[in-house]
Amino acid sequence: ELDRHYLGELNVETWSVGMTRTLDFRADNEDRFYDIDFRQMQSEPIETVRSLYAWLGAEVSAEFEAGMRRWWQTSAVNREQIDRPGPEAFGIDVDALGSLFARYTQRFSTAERDR
């Protein structure tokens, strides 16, 4: 049988340690990172990728854009609705996660993004 509480504990530990290490590394290497807001990627995927490419000094070709549009539309239509258990099924107290991910949320959350 799947031990969901163990998986929850393991994932919280892995992701919180990983996030801390990434933020520590990023502090001295800011110019190596490009941030993409998930909500922006969902609402404006082509423009978001175009912006990333511009940051990289590359262009988005018409062929690439057309392929991305096709993929995005096909994936949205064919995406399965999956019934996923909530965090409580994994023994995760969402309120307790705040302190573990506080550096990340304080840095990357804004009032506008969180609406």
Backbone as CSV, one residue per row, in Angstrom:
resi,resn,N_x,N_y,N_z,CA_x,CA_y,CA_z,C_x,C_y,C_z
1,GLU,0.844,-1.194,0.000,0.000,0.000,0.000,0.885,1.253,0.000
2,LEU,0.421,2.249,-0.687,1.123,3.521,-0.809,1.051,4.293,0.515
3,ASP,2.196,4.670,1.040,2.248,5.443,2.281,2.239,6.930,1.926
4,ARG,1.053,7.489,1.817,0.903,8.881,1.384,1.508,9.870,2.378
5,HIS,1.440,9.568,3.639,2.009,10.488,4.631,3.535,10.550,4.485
6,TYR,4.143,9.399,4.216,5.585,9.387,3.969,5.909,10.200,2.714
7,LEU,5.136,10.000,1.658,5.354,10.756,0.419,5.181,12.254,0.644
8,GLY,4.184,12.631,1.438,3.977,14.040,1.750,5.170,14.622,2.483
9,GLU,5.629,13.911,3.493,6.785,14.363,4.277,8.032,14.460,3.394
10,LEU,8.252,13.450,2.577,9.411,13.424,1.689,9.379,14.588,0.699
11,ASN,8.225,14.853,0.121,8.112,15.942,-0.850,8.280,17.311,-0.207
12,VAL,7.692,17.509,0.950,7.846,18.794,1.639,9.317,19.029,1.964
13,GLU,9.991,18.018,2.461,11.415,18.135,2.791,12.249,18.419,1.540
14,THR,12.034,17.637,0.499,12.809,17.787,-0.736,12.617,19.161,-1.355
15,TRP,11.359,19.584,-1.484,11.083,20.867,-2.141,11.506,22.061,-1.292
16,SER,11.364,21.974,0.013,11.760,23.116,0.844,13.281,23.266,0.883
17,VAL,14.007,22.173,0.990,15.472,22.237,0.964,15.946,22.697,-0.413
18,GLY,15.347,22.150,-1.459,15.715,22.548,-2.819,15.465,24.022,-3.076
19,MET,14.348,24.521,-2.581,14.018,25.934,-2.779,15.012,26.826,-2.042
20,THR,15.370,26.449,-0.838,16.346,27.221,-0.064,17.691,27.255,-0.783
21,ARG,18.132,26.113,-1.263,19.421,26.047,-1.964,19.392,26.854,-3.260
22,THR,18.288,26.780,-3.967,18.165,27.535,-5.216,18.197,29.033,-4.954
23,LEU,17.468,29.484,-3.944,17.464,30.912,-3.617,18.837,31.380,-3.149
24,ASP,19.548,30.533,-2.405,20.907,30.878,-1.980,21.826,31.022,-3.193
25,PHE,21.752,30.082,-4.119,22.572,30.151,-5.329,22.202,31.371,-6.162
26,ARG,20.918,31.603,-6.287,20.440,32.713,-7.111,20.910,34.063,-6.568
27,ALA,21.039,34.182,-5.263,21.437,35.452,-4.645,22.742,35.985,-5.238
28,ASP,23.634,35.094,-5.631,24.920,35.504,-6.205,24.973,35.372,-7.722
29,ASN,23.865,34.976,-8.329,23.849,34.712,-9.771,22.560,35.198,-10.422
30,GLU,22.075,36.323,-9.978,20.769,36.831,-10.415,20.638,36.925,-11.935
31,ASP,21.712,37.299,-12.599,21.649,37.490,-14.051,21.468,36.188,-14.829
32,ARG,21.560,35.056,-14.164,21.404,33.760,-14.822,19.965,33.248,-14.779
33,PHE,19.066,34.026,-14.203,17.688,33.569,-14.021,16.698,34.447,-14.769
34,TYR,15.690,33.818,-15.316,14.583,34.515,-15.971,13.302,33.963,-15.361
35,ASP,12.491,34.818,-14.794,11.279,34.384,-14.106,10.082,34.362,-15.049
36,ILE,9.323,33.289,-14.960,8.067,33.169,-15.703,6.973,32.882,-14.690
37,ASP,6.003,33.765,-14.636,4.862,33.569,-13.752,3.940,32.519,-14.369
38,PHE,3.581,31.521,-13.593,2.747,30.420,-14.080,1.443,30.923,-14.682
39,ARG,0.822,31.885,-14.014,-0.461,32.399,-14.513,-0.299,33.110,-15.849
40,GLN,0.802,33.808,-16.021,1.066,34.460,-17.301,1.279,33.407,-18.388
41,MET,2.009,32.348,-18.054,2.249,31.285,-19.030,0.935,30.635,-19.446
42,GLN,0.016,30.490,-18.513,-1.279,29.893,-18.827,-2.138,30.809,-19.685
43,SER,-2.098,32.091,-19.417,-2.979,33.023,-20.127,-2.374,33.555,-21.424
44,GLU,-1.055,33.669,-21.487,-0.385,34.229,-22.669,0.880,33.427,-22.995
45,PRO,0.730,32.154,-23.354,1.915,31.307,-23.535,2.860,31.772,-24.640
46,ILE,2.321,32.199,-25.765,3.181,32.603,-26.882,3.980,33.851,-26.511
47,GLU,3.299,34.838,-25.947,3.977,36.081,-25.571,5.007,35.829,-24.470
48,THR,4.701,34.918,-23.559,5.637,34.593,-22.486,6.904,33.961,-23.052
49,VAL,6.743,33.022,-23.967,7.905,32.378,-24.586,8.666,33.378,-25.455
50,ARG,7.947,34.236,-26.149,8.595,35.267,-26.972,9.475,36.161,-26.081
51,SER,8.976,36.507,-24.910,9.730,37.339,-23.972,10.991,36.614,-23.482
52,LEU,10.862,35.333,-23.186,12.017,34.532,-22.775,13.062,34.486,-23.889
53,TYR,12.620,34.228,-25.097,13.552,34.171,-26.225,14.265,35.509,-26.408
54,ALA,13.539,36.598,-26.272,14.157,37.925,-26.395,15.242,38.096,-25.336
55,TRP,14.960,37.667,-24.117,15.940,37.743,-23.029,17.186,36.921,-23.370
56,LEU,16.982,35.797,-24.060,18.095,34.936,-24.463,18.812,35.442,-25.711
57,GLY,18.227,36.475,-26.349,18.816,37.011,-27.568,18.460,36.203,-28.803
58,ALA,17.340,35.499,-28.745,16.901,34.666,-29.870,15.529,35.127,-30.342
59,GLU,15.204,34.755,-31.557,13.898,35.115,-32.104,12.987,33.897,-32.120
60,VAL,11.703,34.155,-32.055,10.699,33.108,-32.210,10.261,33.153,-33.669
61,SER,10.529,32.083,-34.395,10.151,32.051,-35.806,8.643,31.835,-35.935
62,ALA,8.103,32.191,-37.084,6.673,31.985,-37.348,6.341,30.497,-37.280
63,GLU,7.249,29.664,-37.769,7.038,28.213,-37.743,6.979,27.698,-36.302
64,PHE,7.911,28.172,-35.483,7.927,27.771,-34.077,6.644,28.219,-33.379
65,GLU,6.251,29.457,-33.613,5.036,29.986,-32.990,3.813,29.185,-33.417
66,ALA,3.706,28.865,-34.700,2.567,28.084,-35.191,2.545,26.701,-34.537
67,GLY,3.708,26.082,-34.412,3.789,24.775,-33.760,3.397,24.848,-32.298
68,MET,3.816,25.894,-31.641,3.465,26.060,-30.233,1.964,26.284,-30.072
69,ARG,1.383,27.090,-30.943,-0.070,27.310,-30.891,-0.827,25.999,-31.086
70,ARG,-0.385,25.206,-32.071,-1.040,23.913,-32.312,-0.931,23.012,-31.083
71,TRP,0.291,22.919,-30.529,0.498,22.067,-29.362,-0.370,22.529,-28.197
72,TRP,-0.390,23.832,-27.961,-1.140,24.380,-26.829,-2.629,24.064,-26.965
73,GLN,-3.185,24.251,-28.153,-4.605,23.986,-28.389,-4.912,22.499,-28.277
74,THR,-4.085,21.661,-28.885,-4.296,20.215,-28.832,-4.187,19.707,-27.405
75,SER,-3.197,20.166,-26.693,-3.011,19.724,-25.308,-4.180,20.136,-24.432
76,ALA,-4.692,21.333,-24.635,-5.827,21.804,-23.832,-7.061,20.955,-24.097
77,VAL,-7.289,20.608,-25.349,-8.459,19.807,-25.718,-8.335,18.387,-25.192
78,ASN,-7.133,17.825,-25.256,-6.924,16.424,-24.887,-6.521,16.212,-23.434
79,ARG,-6.424,17.284,-22.692,-5.997,17.173,-21.304,-7.055,16.432,-20.488
80,GLU,-6.622,15.419,-19.784,-7.545,14.645,-18.955,-7.766,15.350,-17.627
81,GLN,-8.987,15.269,-17.162,-9.276,15.747,-15.816,-8.943,14.608,-14.853
82,ILE,-8.014,14.860,-13.980,-7.571,13.829,-13.048,-8.054,14.191,-11.655
83,ASP,-8.617,13.219,-10.998,-9.058,13.414,-9.624,-7.835,13.270,-8.726
84,ARG,-7.389,14.369,-8.157,-6.186,14.348,-7.328,-6.555,14.532,-5.865
85,PRO,-5.958,13.718,-5.006,-6.204,13.904,-3.580,-5.581,15.205,-3.096
86,GLY,-6.195,15.816,-2.116,-5.690,17.065,-1.562,-4.511,16.827,-0.638
87,PRO,-3.892,17.903,-0.174,-2.711,17.789,0.688,-2.973,17.011,1.978
88,GLU,-4.191,17.108,2.483,-4.503,16.397,3.731,-4.365,14.885,3.574
89,ALA,-4.583,14.365,2.369,-4.422,12.931,2.121,-2.966,12.500,2.275
90,PHE,-2.056,13.461,2.192,-0.630,13.189,2.330,-0.092,13.648,3.684
91,GLY,-1.002,13.997,4.585,-0.597,14.436,5.917,0.046,15.805,5.926
92,ILE,-0.250,16.614,4.921,0.366,17.934,4.809,-0.571,18.991,5.367
93,ASP,-0.057,19.765,6.295,-0.780,20.901,6.854,-0.355,22.129,6.055
94,VAL,-1.228,22.587,5.181,-0.894,23.697,4.282,-0.459,24.938,5.057
95,ASP,-1.081,25.206,6.177,-0.706,26.381,6.972,0.732,26.284,7.482
96,ALA,1.189,25.081,7.757,2.550,24.889,8.262,3.599,25.070,7.166
97,LEU,3.193,25.017,5.904,4.146,25.179,4.804,4.647,26.613,4.674
98,GLY,3.871,27.563,5.162,4.209,28.977,5.007,5.611,29.319,5.446
99,SER,6.021,28.834,6.598,7.354,29.177,7.098,8.457,28.515,6.277
100,LEU,8.194,27.331,5.742,9.205,26.635,4.948,9.471,27.314,3.601
101,PHE,8.438,27.954,3.071,8.564,28.578,1.754,8.436,30.099,1.821
102,ALA,8.629,30.665,2.998,8.442,32.106,3.197,9.370,32.945,2.323
103,ARG,10.634,32.571,2.222,11.564,33.357,1.389,11.086,33.423,-0.055
104,TYR,10.635,32.301,-0.557,10.164,32.254,-1.944,8.906,33.093,-2.124
105,THR,7.929,32.883,-1.267,6.665,33.606,-1.444,6.836,35.101,-1.216
106,GLN,7.679,35.487,-0.284,7.913,36.915,-0.064,8.602,37.551,-1.262
107,ARG,9.476,36.818,-1.881,10.208,37.373,-3.020,9.375,37.419,-4.295
108,PHE,8.575,36.405,-4.534,7.921,36.287,-5.830,6.422,36.545,-5.822
109,SER,5.821,36.749,-4.679,4.395,37.066,-4.635,4.211,38.573,-4.661
110,THR,3.215,39.003,-5.407,2.835,40.412,-5.408,1.331,40.476,-5.263
111,ALA,0.832,41.600,-4.834,-0.615,41.752,-4.671,-1.325,41.497,-5.996
112,GLU,-0.758,41.983,-7.087,-1.402,41.810,-8.397,-1.407,40.352,-8.824
113,ARG,-0.294,39.658,-8.624,-0.205,38.250,-9.011,-1.140,37.379,-8.192
114,ASP,-1.337,37.738,-6.939,-2.100,36.885,-6.034,-3.601,37.107,-6.086
115,ARG,-4.068,37.957,-6.972,-5.508,38.187,-7.076,-6.226,36.977,-7.562
